[in-house]
Amino acid sequence: MHTLAESVEVLAVDASCTSDTLTVTLSDGRAVSAPLAWFPRLLGATPRQRADWELIGGGIGLHWEAVDEDISVASLLHPENFVRLPTRIQPTRKKRRAHNGRRAARG
């Protein structure tokens, strides 16, 4: 028996921004939020500029003309493939173990 898996494309239907968060409502009812820090152009935009967006590609993404920003729904659902996330500044596991070992040796 063969099964046909249908790919359902989720589209944006609405968007809003606070001073630090972008929230996009999707056609399947979900709301996806992301920090504006991921999108420096929106982070630096005025509230009025952030509110002035339009759907592109029938909802596959959003566009902000005033700040020349385009964000796809795919990038919000799978940011690891699209967004350059800040790296955490923490010692590696190996360095932490060495540091903790020195501390324990001091007593």
C-alpha positions in Angstrom: 0.0 0.0 0.0 1.3 3.4 -0.9 0.8 6.5 1.1 0.9 9.9 -0.3 2.2 12.5 2.1 0.8 15.9 1.2 2.9 18.9 2.0 0.8 21.7 3.5 2.3 25.1 3.2 1.7 27.3 6.3 1.2 31.0 5.4 1.4 34.2 7.4 -1.9 35.9 7.9 -1.0 38.6 10.5 2.0 40.2 12.2 2.7 42.5 15.1 5.8 43.8 16.8 6.5 45.0 20.3 9.7 46.8 21.2 11.5 43.5 21.4 9.4 40.8 19.7 8.0 39.9 16.3 4.9 37.8 16.4 3.4 36.2 13.2 0.0 34.5 13.1 -0.1 31.6 10.7 -2.9 30.2 8.6 -3.1 27.1 10.7 -3.8 29.1 13.9 -0.3 29.1 15.4 1.5 32.2 16.5 5.2 32.2 16.1 7.3 34.8 18.0 11.0 35.7 17.6 13.2 38.3 19.2 13.7 41.4 17.2 17.4 41.0 17.9 17.3 38.4 15.1 16.3 41.1 12.7 18.4 44.2 13.3 16.6 46.3 10.7 13.3 45.8 12.6 15.0 46.3 15.9 16.2 49.7 14.8 12.9 50.7 13.2 10.3 52.9 14.7 7.0 51.5 16.0 5.3 53.0 13.0 7.7 51.4 10.5 7.3 48.0 12.3 3.5 48.3 11.9 3.8 49.0 8.2 4.2 45.5 6.8 2.7 43.6 3.9 2.4 39.9 3.0 4.5 38.7 0.1 4.1 35.6 -2.0 0.6 35.1 -0.8 1.8 34.8 2.8 5.1 32.9 2.5 6.7 35.9 4.0 6.4 39.5 5.2 8.0 42.7 3.9 8.7 46.0 5.6 9.3 48.6 2.8 10.6 51.4 5.1 13.4 49.3 6.4 13.9 47.0 3.4 13.3 43.8 5.5 11.9 40.5 4.3 11.2 37.6 6.6 9.9 34.2 5.5 7.6 32.0 7.4 10.1 29.2 6.9 12.8 31.2 8.7 10.5 31.6 11.7 9.6 28.0 11.8 13.2 26.8 11.3 15.5 29.6 12.5 18.5 27.3 12.7 18.5 27.1 8.9 18.1 30.8 8.2 18.9 33.1 11.2 22.4 33.7 12.4 21.9 33.2 16.1 24.3 34.7 18.6 26.8 32.2 19.9 26.8 31.7 23.7 29.9 33.0 25.3 30.6 30.2 27.8 33.6 28.0 28.3 33.5 24.7 26.6 32.7 21.6 28.6 36.3 20.6 28.7 37.4 24.0 30.1 34.6 23.9 32.7 35.7 20.5 33.9 39.3 21.7 34.2 38.2 24.9 36.0 36.0 22.9 38.4 38.8 20.5 39.1 41.1 23.3 40.1 38.5 24.7 42.4 38.0 21.3 44.0 41.7 20.8 44.4 42.0 24.1 46.4 39.5 22.8 48.9 
